[in-house]
Amino acid sequence: MELTDRKKQILKVVTERYIETAEPVSSKFIAQAMGGSVSPATIRNELADLVEMGYLEQPHTSAGRVPSPRGYRLYVNELMERRSITAQEAGEIDAALSGRMQAMEAVITQAGQAAAAIAGYPAYSVAGAKRSVTVRRCDLLPVDAGSFIAVIMTDDSRVKSRLLRSDIPVTPGELPALANLLNTHFTGISAEEMGQKLMGLTTQLGAELFMPLSQVIEFAGEVMDENARSQVYTSGQTQILRQPEFQDLGRANEMMRLLTDQTDRLPVLDEGTPMKILIGPENVSEALKDASVVVASYDIGENMRGLIGVVGPTRMDYAAVAARLSYFAESLTKMFGKNNQLPPKEDDIS
């Protein structure tokens, strides 16, 4: 059976109307949308063909039609009009991302929050892993005789701290020397090299320095290992509950569990792929079988890549979401590439 231009036109009308209303589309509406150029009988025949071909589905409770995942795929690939974002949308995105970066996690989290707010669907942002992460600086802050705070900054500007307790008392006067030792000999190297250097100092340091030093090295190794993995941040999870498709408690619970506790199952992109749209069953995760994901990549620099994605119903406005995410990705690439700052607005120039 041939997929004629008229069938494609009808599929486009059904898809865009269903995206707008979340209600099955009737043949009467299609006839009106096509300006009366096609008879109702012909439209009904074409609808039946599209159902048979797998591009449309007919819910049991309605005489109207809705797109199938195959229909959405054809719409995205061939029928969807490519859009640019409006000046207002660009301004909102720039405002959300403008200003100097603080910790990288803060910027990436903020990007996800802004994407969720503007797209109207849950969003997630990913800081891609570096091939290697090292310690840039270490600071030690006194608390009391039995404990101190270790602050580790890695070479990708992430900062972690932990309260460490020592069986051997550590005086505030000993901490500067210990921090100097760490910053002189244990920065810019791998965790394995840090361990080797530590073992080489066993005969040179007394227990009062070796024990707290080994605690800090162990903590630094954990930080390096954690930062070498991709970090996933989700925002706007409850937005999915506003969609009619997720009023069913079972479906809603499954989706919320994915967005809160199983974020490692959210789709990522292959290397070199700028954007991808995954529709329904194209997603690997079972929780996304009745949902769609649009995900785009951006360059963080230093062998790192970030991702930003939007999760929504299969009837999401793909053109609008793709345009917004594309702009987000371009803006984030500029931010990370130009001294960690977006181009300044006139009133920001001093």
C-alpha positions as CSV (number, residue, x, y, z in Angstrom):
1,M,0.0,0.0,0.0
2,E,1.5,3.3,-1.1
3,L,2.0,6.2,1.4
4,T,0.7,9.0,-0.9
5,D,1.1,12.7,-0.4
6,R,-2.5,12.9,0.7
7,K,-2.0,10.2,3.4
8,K,1.1,12.2,4.6
9,Q,-1.0,15.4,4.8
10,I,-3.7,13.6,6.8
11,L,-1.1,12.1,9.1
12,K,0.4,15.6,9.6
13,V,-3.0,17.1,10.5
14,V,-3.8,14.3,12.9
15,T,-0.4,14.4,14.6
16,E,-0.3,18.2,15.1
17,R,-3.9,18.3,16.3
18,Y,-3.3,15.5,18.8
19,I,-0.1,17.2,20.1
20,E,-2.3,20.3,20.7
21,T,-5.3,18.7,22.4
22,A,-4.4,15.2,23.5
23,E,-7.7,14.1,22.1
24,P,-8.3,11.6,19.2
25,V,-8.8,13.4,16.0
26,S,-12.0,13.0,14.0
27,S,-12.5,12.8,10.3
28,K,-14.7,15.9,10.5
29,F,-11.9,18.0,11.9
30,I,-9.5,16.6,9.2
31,A,-12.0,17.6,6.5
32,Q,-12.2,21.2,7.9
33,A,-8.4,21.4,8.3
34,M,-8.0,20.5,4.6
35,G,-10.4,23.1,3.5
36,G,-13.1,20.8,2.2
37,S,-10.8,19.7,-0.7
38,V,-11.2,16.0,0.2
39,S,-14.6,14.3,0.8
40,P,-15.4,12.8,4.2
41,A,-15.7,9.3,2.6
42,T,-12.2,9.6,1.1
43,I,-10.8,10.8,4.4
44,R,-12.3,7.8,6.2
45,N,-10.7,5.5,3.7
46,E,-7.3,7.1,4.0
47,L,-7.6,6.9,7.8
48,A,-8.4,3.2,7.6
49,D,-5.3,2.7,5.3
50,L,-3.1,4.7,7.7
51,V,-4.3,2.5,10.6
52,E,-3.6,-0.7,8.6
53,M,-0.1,0.6,7.7
54,G,0.7,1.2,11.3
55,Y,0.9,5.0,11.2
56,L,-2.3,5.7,13.2
57,E,-4.2,4.0,16.0
58,Q,-7.8,4.1,16.9
59,P,-8.6,4.0,20.6
60,H,-11.4,1.6,21.5
61,T,-13.5,4.4,23.2
62,S,-13.3,6.8,20.3
63,A,-14.0,7.1,16.6
64,G,-11.0,9.4,16.3
65,R,-7.4,8.5,15.4
66,V,-4.1,9.1,17.2
67,P,-0.6,8.7,15.9
68,S,1.4,5.5,16.6
69,P,5.1,5.6,17.4
70,R,5.7,4.8,13.7
71,G,3.5,7.7,12.7
72,Y,5.4,10.1,15.0
73,R,8.7,8.8,13.5
74,L,7.5,9.6,10.0
75,Y,6.3,13.0,11.2
76,V,9.6,13.9,12.8
77,N,11.7,12.7,9.9
78,E,9.6,14.1,7.0
79,L,6.6,16.1,7.9
80,M,7.6,18.3,10.9
81,E,8.4,21.9,10.0
82,R,11.7,22.9,11.5
83,R,11.5,25.8,13.8
84,S,13.7,28.5,15.2
85,I,13.0,29.8,18.7
86,T,11.5,33.1,19.2
87,A,13.4,36.2,20.4
88,Q,11.5,35.9,23.7
89,E,12.5,32.3,24.2
90,A,16.1,33.1,23.4
91,G,16.0,35.9,25.9
92,E,14.6,33.6,28.6
93,I,17.3,31.0,27.9
94,D,20.1,33.6,27.9
95,A,18.8,35.0,31.2
96,A,18.7,31.6,32.8
97,L,22.3,30.9,31.7
98,S,23.9,34.3,31.9
99,G,26.5,35.3,34.4
100,R,29.8,33.8,35.5
101,M,29.9,30.1,36.3
102,Q,30.4,29.0,39.8
103,A,30.8,25.2,40.3
104,M,30.2,23.3,37.1
105,E,27.5,21.3,38.8
106,A,25.6,24.5,39.5
107,V,25.6,25.6,35.9
108,I,24.6,22.2,34.5
109,T,21.8,21.9,37.1
110,Q,20.6,25.4,36.3
111,A,20.6,24.5,32.6
112,G,18.3,21.5,33.3
113,Q,16.0,23.6,35.5
114,A,15.7,26.3,32.8
115,A,15.1,23.6,30.1
116,A,12.3,22.1,32.2
117,A,10.7,25.5,32.8
118,I,10.7,26.5,29.1
119,A,9.9,23.2,27.6
120,G,7.1,22.4,30.1
121,Y,8.4,18.8,30.6
122,P,10.9,17.1,32.9
123,A,14.5,17.7,31.8
124,Y,17.8,16.2,32.7
125,S,21.4,17.4,32.2
126,V,24.5,15.3,32.2
127,A,28.1,16.3,32.8
128,G,30.1,13.9,30.7
129,A,33.0,12.1,32.2
130,K,36.6,13.2,31.5
131,R,39.1,10.5,30.6
132,S,41.0,11.4,33.8
133,V,40.4,13.6,36.8
134,T,43.0,14.9,39.1
135,V,43.2,17.0,42.3
136,R,44.0,20.6,41.7
137,R,44.1,21.8,45.3
138,C,43.5,20.6,48.8
139,D,42.6,22.6,51.9
140,L,42.4,21.4,55.5
141,L,40.2,23.2,58.0
142,P,40.5,22.6,61.8
143,V,37.5,21.5,63.8
144,D,38.8,20.1,67.0
145,A,41.6,17.9,68.3
146,G,40.1,14.8,66.8
147,S,38.8,16.0,63.5
148,F,39.2,18.3,60.5
149,I,37.5,19.1,57.2
150,A,39.2,18.2,54.0
151,V,38.3,20.3,50.9
152,I,39.2,18.8,47.5
153,M,39.1,20.8,44.3
154,T,39.5,18.7,41.1
155,D,40.9,20.0,37.8
156,D,37.4,20.4,36.4
157,S,36.6,22.9,39.1
158,R,34.4,20.6,41.2
159,V,34.7,21.0,45.0
160,K,33.9,18.3,47.6
161,S,34.4,18.4,51.3
162,R,34.2,15.9,54.1
163,L,34.6,15.9,57.9
164,L,37.5,13.4,58.8
165,R,38.0,12.1,62.2
166,S,41.4,10.9,63.3
167,D,42.3,8.5,66.2
168,I,45.6,10.4,66.5
169,P,45.0,14.1,67.5
170,V,45.7,16.6,64.8
171,T,46.5,20.1,66.0
172,P,45.6,23.2,64.0
173,G,49.3,24.0,63.7
174,E,50.0,20.7,61.9
175,L,47.3,21.2,59.2
176,P,49.1,23.8,57.1
177,A,52.2,21.6,56.7
178,L,50.0,18.7,55.8
179,A,48.1,20.7,53.2
180,N,51.3,22.0,51.8
181,L,52.6,18.4,51.5
182,L,49.3,17.4,49.7
183,N,49.4,20.4,47.3
184,T,53.1,19.9,46.5
185,H,53.3,16.1,45.9
186,F,49.7,14.8,45.4
187,T,48.1,17.2,42.8
188,G,47.9,16.6,39.1
189,I,48.4,12.9,39.3
190,S,46.2,9.8,39.2
191,A,44.8,8.0,42.2
192,E,47.2,5.1,41.6
193,E,50.1,7.5,41.6
194,M,48.9,9.1,44.8
195,G,48.8,5.7,46.5
196,Q,52.3,4.9,45.3
197,K,53.6,8.3,46.6
198,L,51.8,7.7,49.9
199,M,53.5,4.3,50.4
200,G,56.9,5.9,49.6
201,L,56.4,8.2,52.6
202,T,55.7,5.5,55.2
203,T,59.2,5.7,56.6
204,Q,59.6,9.4,56.3
205,L,56.5,10.6,58.2
206,G,55.5,10.0,61.8
207,A,52.1,8.4,62.5
208,E,50.7,11.8,63.6
209,L,51.0,13.0,59.9
210,F,50.8,9.7,58.0
211,M,47.4,8.6,59.3
212,P,45.5,11.9,58.5
213,L,47.4,12.1,55.2
214,S,46.2,8.6,54.2
215,Q,42.6,9.6,55.1
216,V,42.8,12.6,52.9
217,I,44.3,10.6,50.0
218,E,41.5,8.0,50.4
219,F,38.9,10.7,50.3
220,A,40.6,12.4,47.3
221,G,40.5,9.0,45.4
222,E,36.8,8.7,46.0
223,V,36.2,12.2,44.7
224,M,38.3,11.6,41.6
225,D,36.5,8.3,40.9
226,E,33.1,10.0,41.4
227,N,34.0,12.9,39.2
228,A,35.3,10.6,36.4
229,R,31.7,9.2,36.0
230,S,28.9,11.0,34.3
231,Q,26.7,13.0,36.6
232,V,23.0,13.2,35.9
233,Y,20.8,16.0,37.3
234,T,17.0,16.0,36.8
235,S,14.6,18.9,37.1
236,G,10.8,19.4,36.8
237,Q,9.9,15.8,37.4
238,T,6.4,16.6,38.6
239,Q,5.7,18.3,35.2
240,I,5.0,14.9,33.7
241,L,2.0,14.5,36.1
242,R,0.3,17.4,34.3
243,Q,0.1,15.4,31.1
244,P,-3.1,13.4,30.4
245,E,-1.1,10.4,29.4
246,F,0.3,10.1,32.9
247,Q,-2.9,10.4,35.0
248,D,-2.8,6.6,35.4
249,L,-1.1,6.0,38.8
250,G,0.9,3.0,37.6
251,R,2.4,4.8,34.6
252,A,3.1,7.9,36.7
253,N,4.9,6.0,39.4
254,E,7.1,4.2,36.9
255,M,8.1,7.4,35.3
256,M,8.7,9.3,38.6
257,R,10.9,6.4,39.7
258,L,13.0,6.7,36.5
259,L,13.4,10.4,36.9
260,T,14.3,10.3,40.6
261,D,16.0,7.0,41.4
262,Q,17.0,5.5,38.1
263,T,18.5,8.5,36.2
264,D,21.4,6.3,34.9
265,R,18.8,4.7,32.6
266,L,18.0,8.0,30.8
267,P,19.1,8.0,27.2
268,V,22.5,9.4,26.2
269,L,24.0,10.2,22.8
270,D,26.7,8.4,20.8
271,E,29.9,10.3,20.3
272,G,29.6,12.9,17.6
273,T,25.7,12.9,17.6
274,P,24.4,16.5,18.2
275,M,20.8,15.6,18.8
276,K,18.5,12.7,18.9
277,I,14.7,12.1,19.1
278,L,13.6,8.8,20.6
279,I,10.0,7.9,20.3
280,G,8.1,5.4,22.5
281,P,9.5,1.9,21.9
282,E,12.7,3.3,20.5
283,N,13.7,4.0,24.1
284,V,15.4,1.1,25.9
285,S,14.0,1.8,29.4
286,E,10.5,0.2,29.9
287,A,9.4,3.4,31.7
288,L,9.8,5.3,28.5
289,K,7.9,3.0,26.2
290,D,5.0,5.4,26.1
291,A,7.1,8.5,26.2
292,S,9.6,10.4,24.0
293,V,13.0,11.9,24.7
294,V,14.8,14.7,22.9
295,V,18.4,15.0,23.9
296,A,21.2,17.3,22.6
297,S,24.9,17.5,23.3
298,Y,27.2,20.4,24.0
299,D,31.0,20.8,24.4
300,I,32.3,21.5,27.9
301,G,36.0,21.4,26.9
302,E,38.9,19.4,28.3
303,N,37.6,16.2,26.7
304,M,34.2,16.6,28.3
305,R,30.8,16.6,26.7
306,G,27.5,17.5,28.3
307,L,24.0,16.5,27.4
308,I,20.6,18.1,28.0
309,G,17.4,16.2,27.5
310,V,13.6,16.5,27.8
311,V,11.2,13.7,28.6
312,G,7.6,14.0,27.6
313,P,4.6,12.2,26.1
314,T,4.8,10.9,22.6
315,R,2.6,13.8,21.5
316,M,5.1,16.4,22.6
317,D,5.7,19.3,20.3
318,Y,8.9,17.9,18.8
319,A,9.7,20.9,16.6
320,A,9.5,23.4,19.5
321,V,11.4,21.2,21.9
322,A,14.2,20.4,19.4
323,A,14.6,24.1,18.6
324,R,14.8,25.1,22.2
325,L,17.3,22.3,23.1
326,S,19.4,23.1,20.1
327,Y,19.7,26.7,21.3
328,F,20.4,25.5,24.9
329,A,23.2,23.4,23.6
330,E,24.8,26.1,21.5
331,S,24.6,28.6,24.4
332,L,26.2,26.1,26.8
333,T,29.0,25.4,24.3
334,K,29.7,29.2,24.1
335,M,29.5,29.5,27.8
336,F,32.1,26.8,28.5
337,G,34.3,27.9,25.6
338,K,34.5,31.7,26.1
339,N,36.0,32.2,29.5
340,N,33.1,30.4,31.1
341,Q,30.7,33.2,30.3
342,L,28.0,34.1,27.8
343,P,28.4,37.2,25.7
344,P,27.7,40.1,28.2
345,K,24.6,42.2,27.9
346,E,25.1,45.9,27.5
347,D,24.2,46.7,31.1
348,D,26.7,44.1,32.4
349,I,29.7,45.7,30.7
350,S,31.7,47.7,33.2
